[in-house]
Amino acid sequence: MTASLARIWAIALNTFREAARIKVLYAIVVVVVAVNLLAIALGEMSVSQHSRVARDFGIAGISLFGSLTAIFVGIVLLYGEIQKRTIYSIISKPLARWEFVVGKYLGMVLVLTALVAAFALAMTAVLAYQGVAVSGAVAKALVLAWFEVLTVAAIAVFFSSFSSPFLSGTFALALWAIGRVTPDLRAAIASSESTWIKWVAKGALVIVPDLHVFSISGGDVDGQHVSVNAGFVDWGYVAAAAAHGALWIAALLVLACAIFRKRDFV
């Protein structure tokens, strides 16, 4: 078991070093910083709303750009091994294929955690510039956004285990978009008179991770309006959402490992 963990950790560290050489990631960091600077400008244009704009833009930016980065990284870092044919030398070593997949994902977790931390620091700097402290609501929203990013990364790894980069990106992006509108799907089930619409919506709710649980600011939870700028959810909700994400991550990785194990690279 110790040897297996060592091999997984070695793959994770190598994946992190690979990601550090991807210039697109640095461009994404620049974009997120620019979004936070835009929040300052828009906040100055809003009377007594500068901190609200900074928090909304910051959290939304982490959720959006973090998820898109997770899809990109999940596709590039796994399929890249196949495209560059380095997978042949890897599978010839005493390394189980599931260890390779899990190690790749853990490496992505390190990369994405560093990026989310950088995004959070940028938002914190904006709030500090405005003389506003980071509240508990913001801390909870950051944790939720982090779990959303990690869940999206698992979705990307799952599709990359058997599909091409283009299709993997398309499928992952589609599931991310659908996962963000689960309340609308439930509303369609409740209000639609069309049987096929209800069945499609129910099917989507079953097979698509509910990513809306991570992005709730400005929406309703259990009939109560919640906002990162006012009354937000408690840590119990955050823990439940984290468990939801962890279960989906585990399920997607199990499926990815099973599929990748069956692939023929010869």
Secondary structure as UniProt FT lines:
FT   HELIX           2..19
FT   TURN            20..21
FT   HELIX           23..45
FT   TURN            47..48
FT   HELIX           50..83
FT   TURN            84..85
FT   HELIX           86..91
FT   HELIX           97..129
FT   TURN            130..131
FT   HELIX           136..160
FT   TURN            161..162
FT   HELIX           165..179
FT   TURN            180..181
FT   HELIX           182..191
FT   HELIX           195..207
FT   HELIX           211..214
FT   TURN            217..218
FT   STRAND          220..221
FT   TURN            222..223
FT   STRAND          224..225
FT   TURN            228..229
FT   HELIX           235..262
//
